[in-house]
Amino acid sequence: MGSEPVEFKFRAPAHLLILFEQGVRHEGETVVDGTRSLLHDVTRKFVFVPAGHAYRDTYSPRSGMRIVFFYLDRTTVPSRRPEDAVDCLNARLFFDDATLLSTAMKLSTLIESDLVEEDGSYLAALGQALAHELVGHRRRPSLRTTAFKGGLAAWQQRIVASHIEENLGEPVTLAELADLVGLSPYHFCRAFKQSFGLPPHRYHTSRRIEYAKTLLADPELSVTEIGLRVGFCETSSFTTAFRKSTGLTPTAYVRSLS
């Protein structure tokens, strides 16, 4: 895909596994049966849409995106036990799995190669492996379900802080931030507070206020414009948050600069 806005829709009697090999979007949303994500950087993440479920995706890419769609016949997706129905596979938005990624990348490379017709049996074997690993993902231990001791690792801090800075004018959910570093919202919140000294929402607000301070130094911008730029829909809510953080209203802060 290039940089033009695009929309996908899907509902079929087959399972759909989507691999986002690369991609960052300015805006857009991913929805599967009402479950919604606004995640911007979707590189090397998967979305799984069970058979019969409704999927919709909208993107305004920052740069070119590369997406692979794997359509899986319901009969090829194994169950853990005979009584398990494949329809019990749950929809999942933007999850990571190194094992699944390795097989999906092999499939993607083979499909695009000149050897795809010669390696039909290998292609089929990889497809079956992908189906098994998709089910196996439900059983593999996840960082999301393990106890997390201490704060965020340095790389996790960088990713989260960068994401917040890039989205000061937009809502950022706890689930979205936790998903970026592979933690459950509960463990992420505890680790984030230990690393940054504030809960995620308060940290996001504090960064908005710091950015607003730099904008208030520009006499051509009104308080209302600045409030909108840093994510406040109403001037009153911006004024309240600014006063709570600085002890001054935005207007009083501007006067203090002169």
C-alpha positions in Angstrom: 0.0 0.0 0.0 1.1 3.5 -0.6 0.2 6.6 1.4 -3.4 7.0 0.3 -6.3 6.4 2.8 -7.8 2.9 2.5 -10.6 0.9 4.1 -10.9 -2.9 4.5 -14.1 -4.9 5.3 -14.4 -8.6 5.8 -17.0 -11.2 7.0 -16.8 -14.7 5.6 -17.1 -18.4 6.7 -13.3 -18.6 6.8 -10.9 -17.4 9.5 -8.7 -14.4 8.6 -5.3 -13.9 10.1 -3.7 -10.5 9.2 0.0 -9.8 9.4 1.1 -6.2 9.4 4.7 -6.6 8.2 5.2 -2.8 8.4 3.0 0.2 8.8 2.3 3.3 10.9 -0.9 5.3 10.4 -1.6 8.9 11.1 -5.2 8.0 12.0 -7.7 5.2 11.6 -9.3 2.4 13.5 -9.5 -1.3 13.6 -12.8 -2.9 14.6 -13.8 -6.5 15.0 -17.4 -7.0 16.2 -17.3 -3.8 18.3 -13.9 -4.3 19.8 -11.9 -1.2 18.6 -8.2 -0.2 18.5 -6.7 3.1 17.4 -3.1 1.8 17.6 -0.8 3.8 15.3 2.3 1.7 14.9 1.1 -1.8 13.8 4.4 -3.1 12.5 4.9 -6.9 13.0 1.5 -7.3 14.7 -1.3 -9.7 14.0 -5.1 -9.3 13.9 -7.2 -12.5 14.0 -10.8 -12.4 12.8 -12.8 -15.6 13.5 -15.1 -17.0 10.8 -18.4 -15.2 10.6 -17.2 -12.1 12.5 -17.2 -8.6 11.1 -13.9 -6.8 10.5 -13.4 -3.2 9.4 -10.1 -1.3 9.1 -9.4 2.3 8.1 -5.9 3.7 7.5 -4.3 7.0 6.6 -0.7 5.7 6.4 2.3 7.8 7.4 4.3 5.9 4.8 3.9 2.7 2.7 2.3 -0.2 4.5 2.8 -3.9 3.8 0.0 -6.3 4.9 -0.5 -10.0 4.3 -3.9 -11.6 4.6 -4.1 -15.4 5.4 -7.5 -17.0 4.8 -7.9 -20.2 6.8 -10.5 -22.8 6.2 -12.3 -23.6 9.5 -11.6 -27.3 9.0 -7.8 -26.7 8.9 -7.7 -25.0 12.2 -7.1 -27.7 14.9 -8.9 -27.8 18.2 -7.0 -28.5 21.5 -9.6 -31.1 22.5 -12.3 -32.8 20.4 -15.0 -30.8 22.3 -13.3 -27.5 21.4 -15.2 -25.8 18.6 -13.0 -23.7 16.3 -15.6 -21.0 16.5 -14.5 -20.5 20.1 -11.3 -18.9 18.8 -11.6 -15.3 20.0 -11.0 -12.2 17.9 -7.7 -10.5 18.7 -6.4 -7.1 17.8 -2.7 -6.3 17.4 -1.0 -9.1 19.2 2.6 -10.3 19.0 3.8 -13.9 18.6 7.4 -14.6 17.5 6.7 -18.3 16.5 3.6 -17.3 14.5 5.6 -14.4 12.9 8.4 -16.7 11.7 6.0 -19.0 9.9 3.9 -16.2 8.5 7.1 -14.5 7.1 8.2 -17.8 5.5 4.8 -18.1 3.8 4.8 -14.5 2.7 8.3 -14.9 1.1 7.4 -18.1 -0.6 4.2 -16.8 -2.0 6.0 -13.9 -3.7 8.9 -16.1 -5.0 9.2 -17.8 -8.3 9.3 -21.2 -6.5 5.8 -21.0 -5.2 4.4 -23.4 -7.8 7.3 -25.8 -7.5 7.0 -25.9 -3.7 3.3 -26.6 -3.4 3.7 -29.2 -0.8 6.0 -27.0 1.3 3.5 -24.2 1.0 0.7 -26.5 2.2 2.8 -27.6 5.1 3.6 -24.0 6.1 -0.1 -23.2 5.9 -1.0 -26.1 8.2 1.8 -25.0 10.6 0.4 -21.5 10.7 -3.0 -22.9 11.6 -1.5 -25.0 14.5 0.6 -22.1 15.8 -2.4 -19.9 15.8 -4.2 -22.2 18.1 -0.9 -22.8 20.1 -0.7 -19.0 20.7 -3.6 -19.4 23.1 -1.6 -21.8 25.2 1.8 -20.2 25.1 2.8 -18.1 28.2 2.4 -14.4 27.6 4.0 -11.4 29.2 0.5 -10.2 29.7 -0.3 -13.0 32.2 3.0 -13.1 34.1 3.7 -11.1 37.2 5.8 -8.0 36.4 8.3 -7.0 39.0 9.9 -3.5 38.9 9.4 -0.8 36.4 9.5 -0.9 32.6 12.6 -1.9 30.8 14.5 0.9 29.0 13.3 -0.1 25.6 9.7 -0.2 26.9 10.1 3.3 28.4 11.4 4.7 25.1 8.5 3.2 23.1 5.8 4.4 25.5 7.2 7.9 25.9 7.6 8.3 22.2 4.1 7.2 21.5 2.7 9.6 24.1 4.8 12.5 22.6 3.5 11.7 19.2 -0.1 11.7 20.3 -0.4 14.7 22.7 -3.4 15.9 20.8 -5.2 12.6 20.7 -6.7 10.2 23.3 -4.3 7.4 24.3 -5.8 4.5 26.2 -4.2 2.4 28.8 -4.9 -0.8 26.7 -3.2 0.9 23.7 0.0 1.7 25.7 0.1 -1.7 27.4 -0.2 -3.4 24.0 2.9 -1.6 22.7 5.1 -3.3 25.3 3.3 -6.6 25.6 1.9 -6.3 29.1 -1.5 -6.5 30.6 -3.1 -3.1 31.5 -2.9 -3.9 35.2 0.9 -4.8 35.2 1.7 -2.0 32.7 0.0 0.6 35.0 2.1 -0.5 38.0 5.3 -0.7 36.0 4.7 2.7 34.3 4.1 4.5 37.6 7.3 3.0 39.0 9.3 4.1 36.0 7.8 7.6 35.4 6.5 8.5 38.9 2.9 9.1 37.6 0.1 6.9 36.4 -0.1 6.8 32.5 -3.1 9.2 32.3 -1.6 11.8 34.6 1.7 11.6 32.7 0.0 12.1 29.4 -1.8 15.1 30.8 1.4 16.5 32.2 3.1 16.2 28.8 0.1 18.0 27.2 0.5 20.9 29.6 4.2 21.2 29.0 3.6 21.3 25.3 0.8 23.9 25.9 3.3 26.1 27.7 5.5 26.2 24.6 2.5 27.1 22.4 1.3 29.8 24.8 4.5 31.7 24.1 3.2 32.2 20.5 1.0 35.4 20.6 -0.7 34.4 17.4 -2.4 31.3 19.0 -5.5 31.7 21.1 -6.1 29.7 24.3 -8.9 27.8 22.5 -6.6 26.8 19.6 -3.9 25.6 21.9 -6.4 23.6 24.0 -7.6 21.8 20.9 -4.0 21.2 19.8 -3.2 19.4 23.0 -6.3 17.3 23.0 -8.9 19.2 25.1 -12.3 19.5 23.4 -13.4 22.5 25.5 -11.5 25.6 26.7 -12.9 25.1 30.2 -11.4 21.6 30.6 -8.1 22.9 29.2 -8.1 25.8 31.7 -9.0 23.5 34.6 -6.2 21.0 33.8 -3.7 23.8 33.2 -4.5 25.5 36.5 -4.3 22.3 38.4 -0.9 21.6 37.0 0.7 25.1 37.1 -1.5 27.0 39.6 -2.3 29.6 36.9 -4.9 29.8 34.1 -3.5 29.8 30.6 -4.2 33.6 30.3 -2.4 34.3 33.6 0.5 32.2 32.4 0.8 34.2 29.2 0.9 37.4 31.3 3.6 36.0 33.4 5.8 35.6 30.3 5.8 39.3 29.6 
